[in-house]
């Protein structure tokens, strides 16, 4: 490889905005997107899992209003 070439480093995820609705609604919708996972190409699985992770993060951070 090239030792002097800087490698990109991922940053932290964007901070979620204020929660206006029940956070469980977003979780239910994101998890429902996993129902058809076996019909999707593998390249689309990551997006579905990231959506669930994001919704869970938002819901958990809203518990203590963090």
N, C-alpha and C positions, 0 to 999 in steps of 0.2 A: 504494500500500500504506500501511500504518500504521507510520511510522518509530519510534514509541515502544513498540511492542508487541514483547516479546522473542520470538524465534523459537526453536523447540526445536532443540537440538543433540544429535545422537546421541553416545552415550558409547562407550567401548571395549567390545569383546565380553567376555562373562564368561570368566573364567579356567577352563580345563578342569581337571577334577579329576585325581587320580592315575590313571595308566594301568594297568589291571589285566590287560588282554588285548592281543593282538597288534594294533597300530594298523592294520595292513593289512586286517583283517577289516572294520572300519568303513568304510574306503575302498571296498573291493569292494562292500559293500552300498549305499553312497551312489551309486557310479557305476552300479550295476545299476539304480537308480531313474531314470537318464537314458535307459535303453533304450526306455522307453515314452513318452518326451517328446513324440513326434509325435502321440500320441493324446490328450494332455492339453490343456486350454485354456491359453492364454498366461499367464493369471493365476497358474497353478500352477507355471510354469517357474522362477520366482524361488526358490520354496521348495526345489525340487530342486537348483538350482545352489548355494544357500546351504548345503544339507546336505553337498554335496561339498566346498565350501570349508571348512566347519567341520571335517570329518574330515581334510582335508589339513593344516589348521592344527594340529590335535591331533597328528597323526602327525609333522609336522616339529618341533613343539616337544618331542616326547618323545625325539628323537634325542639331544639334549644334555641332556635332563632339565631343560629351561628351564621 
